[in-house]
Amino acid sequence: MAGPAHYSLPLPGFDKPVTVLIVVAPFYRDIADHLLAGARATLEKAGARHETIEVPGALEVPTAIGQAFRMAHFDGFVALGCVIRGETTHYETVCNDSSRAITLLGLQGACIGNGILTVENPAQAAVRADPDDQDKGGGAAAAALHLIALARRWGGRRHRAGFRPGDDETILLAEGGPRA
């Protein structure tokens, strides 16, 4: 018996170039490589430029995205990795904390497609990562592109989280400018 049919939105089009950072945790290299292939193919199909960085594990993915969101100039981000259930509760910690951190970054305005797989076994991961099967890497890239399109539709303003200086002198000092 076949499962329910899934609908995917058509990829958005863009008038101005789009640049996306892919952050991948290659702990399970074969799974990560498939996720990465799917994400890159989807971004290239949409005409988006992309850069890829690797981090040690799924918990480091949102940290790297958060750093890039604050310090670099990317329109969006694709989070890729895989967490396979083991014998301890570490699985729940990694799944919950990485997902929660990505969600919080999204609520701050980062356009993130979450392609971190959370599975019971390697066979489930292989099916989900395969670009010729469920293509979750491509799906994460598509999600990022859709969020970028929405941000551009609504003005694309980025609001940085955290402390905001109250006067021009403080701003100049923070940016390394001269003291008045």
C-alpha positions in Angstrom: 0.0 0.0 0.0 1.4 3.4 -1.0 1.5 6.2 1.4 -0.2 9.6 0.9 1.0 11.7 -2.0 3.2 14.6 -1.1 3.0 18.0 -2.8 6.0 20.2 -3.4 5.7 23.9 -4.2 7.4 24.9 -7.5 10.7 26.6 -6.9 10.5 30.4 -6.7 12.1 32.7 -9.2 14.3 35.6 -8.3 15.1 38.9 -10.0 18.3 39.5 -8.0 21.0 36.9 -7.4 20.6 34.6 -4.4 23.5 33.3 -2.3 23.0 30.4 0.1 25.3 28.9 2.7 25.0 25.1 3.1 26.2 23.9 6.5 26.7 20.2 6.6 27.7 17.9 9.4 29.4 14.9 7.7 29.4 12.6 10.7 27.8 9.9 8.4 29.7 10.9 5.3 27.7 8.8 2.7 24.4 10.2 4.0 25.8 13.8 4.1 27.1 13.5 0.6 23.7 12.5 -0.7 22.0 15.3 1.2 24.6 17.7 -0.2 24.1 16.5 -3.8 20.3 17.1 -3.5 20.7 20.5 -2.0 23.2 21.7 -4.5 21.1 20.4 -7.5 18.0 22.2 -6.2 19.9 25.5 -5.6 21.5 25.3 -9.0 18.2 24.6 -10.6 16.9 27.8 -9.1 20.0 29.7 -10.2 21.3 30.3 -6.7 24.9 30.6 -5.8 26.1 28.5 -2.9 29.0 27.9 -0.6 29.4 24.9 1.6 31.1 24.5 5.0 31.5 21.5 7.2 31.1 21.3 11.0 31.7 18.3 13.3 28.1 17.4 14.1 24.4 18.4 14.1 24.7 20.5 17.3 27.3 22.7 15.6 25.1 23.4 12.5 22.9 26.0 14.0 25.9 27.7 15.7 27.7 28.0 12.3 24.5 29.4 10.7 24.0 31.8 13.6 27.6 33.1 13.1 27.1 33.5 9.3 23.7 35.2 9.8 25.3 37.8 12.1 28.7 38.2 10.3 28.3 37.4 6.6 26.0 38.2 3.8 24.0 35.2 2.8 20.4 35.3 1.7 19.6 31.9 3.3 21.0 28.8 4.7 20.6 25.0 4.3 21.2 22.8 7.4 22.3 19.3 6.6 23.2 16.3 8.7 22.0 13.1 10.1 21.3 11.8 13.6 20.7 8.1 14.0 19.2 6.7 17.2 21.7 5.0 19.4 21.6 3.3 22.8 21.6 6.4 24.9 19.4 9.6 25.3 22.1 11.6 23.4 19.9 11.1 20.3 17.0 13.1 21.8 19.3 15.8 23.0 20.9 16.3 19.6 17.6 16.1 17.7 15.8 18.5 20.0 18.5 21.0 20.6 19.6 21.3 16.9 16.0 21.6 15.7 15.2 24.2 18.4 18.2 26.3 17.7 17.4 26.3 13.9 13.8 27.3 14.7 15.0 30.2 17.0 17.3 31.4 14.2 14.4 31.3 11.8 12.3 33.3 14.2 15.1 36.0 14.2 14.9 36.3 10.4 17.3 33.7 9.1 15.9 31.9 6.1 16.8 28.3 6.9 15.9 25.0 5.3 16.3 22.2 7.8 17.7 19.0 6.3 19.0 17.4 9.4 17.6 13.9 9.3 16.5 12.3 12.6 16.1 8.6 12.0 16.0 5.2 13.7 18.5 3.4 11.5 20.9 3.9 8.6 18.4 2.4 6.1 15.9 5.1 6.9 18.6 7.7 6.5 19.7 6.3 3.1 16.2 6.5 1.6 15.6 10.1 2.9 19.0 11.4 1.8 19.0 9.8 -1.7 18.5 12.5 -4.4 16.7 9.9 -6.5 14.3 8.9 -3.7 13.0 11.3 -0.9 15.7 14.0 -1.5 15.5 15.7 1.8 18.6 17.7 1.0 16.9 19.1 -2.1 13.7 19.7 0.0 15.7 21.7 2.6 17.3 23.8 -0.2 13.8 24.4 -1.6 12.5 25.5 1.8 15.4 28.0 2.2 14.6 29.4 -1.3 10.9 29.8 -0.4 11.8 31.6 2.8 14.2 33.9 0.9 11.4 34.7 -1.6 9.1 35.6 1.3 11.7 37.8 2.9 12.3 39.6 -0.3 8.5 40.0 -0.8 8.2 41.6 2.6 11.1 43.9 2.2 14.1 41.7 3.1 14.9 43.8 6.2 17.2 41.9 8.6 16.9 42.7 12.3 19.9 41.6 14.3 19.2 40.1 17.7 20.9 41.3 20.8 22.2 44.6 22.1 21.6 47.8 20.1 23.8 50.8 20.9 21.8 53.9 21.8 23.9 56.7 20.2 26.1 57.3 17.2 29.4 57.4 19.1 28.8 53.9 20.5 28.0 52.7 16.9 31.2 54.2 15.6 33.2 52.6 18.3 31.6 49.2 17.8 32.4 49.5 14.1 36.0 50.5 14.8 35.5 54.1 13.9 37.2 57.2 15.4 36.2 58.5 18.8 34.5 61.9 18.7 
